[in-house]
Amino acid sequence: MTKARTNADNASADIQGVTAGTGLSGGGTSGTVTLTNDMATSINAKGDLVVGTANDTYSRLAVASTAGYVLTVDSAEATGLKWAALPASGPTFVGCSLYRTGASQSYASNTNVIVTFNNEDYDTDGFHSNTTNTSRITIPTGKGGKYRFYYRGFVTSYNSSNYINVGYWVNGVDTLYIVNYPNTSWSEGWHQGEFITNLNAGDYVEVAVNQASGSTKDMRTDSYFYQRFYCQYLGA
Amino acid sequence: MIKFNKPQNLNGLELINELKAAGVSIEKPPLIDGNDNFWLEVDSADEAKVAAVVAAHNGTTIASEPTPADKLTAAGLTVDELKAVLGLN
């Protein structure tokens, strides 16, 4: 048998008050009660964000004033986030470009002549010295990995159809030869060769020219890119 | 590789033939390194014999073709004078 509800029963079941919890404001114990979402009112402008700052706490992060900025994690910020510019696009070049000026280097016939370089177009990481071991491109500390090398040059007065070899020497050991057969109508022995290899820090690479004209020849040196020895770091 | 005195007039092919004629086994061309040192890949037992051949070597050399500037100078002309003659000034 069910017992009828009394007024006392009804009074105890009434809502006594509304309290604003986390993220809310307002409330009351009588009449019409309004609760306001504090997270929503923290926003002042288009693009603003509400970001957690600790357990059960939050703060407004105003939108960036610069178009194109992106949201970035930064533990030094109160919100742990900040607006920042995108990193510069594209990789940073690592390598060098070498050449020779002044007196020409002579190439004895049928002899491997290690080429020396006393000038640089650029050298990002101290690969080369213009004064010490000037023939060498040495791999810097922390830059071990795959490398591309390219050498080109002219031998002057080359009225021969005999070969001009471009040889790559790694740590003083002949490693690769590229055979060139000059066009005799040019009267200049154009020669070139490319080499891609894996190297460790401290390894060094040199290029040797071996021309078979039958007599000593000179290399052409001037500022018109006739001769260059390039090195390009491809990656670890 | 053994270092020798670099011949004044070096011709690698001729030197290899001279070494072979003297009974020296050599397969690789001579090397001039980045410090202008001269090296030959020969057996150390042959070092004295090789040194004698190298010292006697006088390879074929042909004078390089003079440059256009050299030819002008030899003719007593300057570039500006040549331009004037050709009506290029």
Interface residues (C-beta under 8 A of the other chain):
Chain A: A108 S109 N110 T111 N112 V113 I114 V115 T116 N133 T134 S135 R136 T156 S157 N159 D174 S187 E206 A208 N210 A212 G214 S215 T216 K217 D218
Chain B: N9 L10 N11 G12 L13 E14 I16 K28 P29 P30 L31 I32 D33 G34 N35 G59 T60 T61 I62 S64 E65 T67
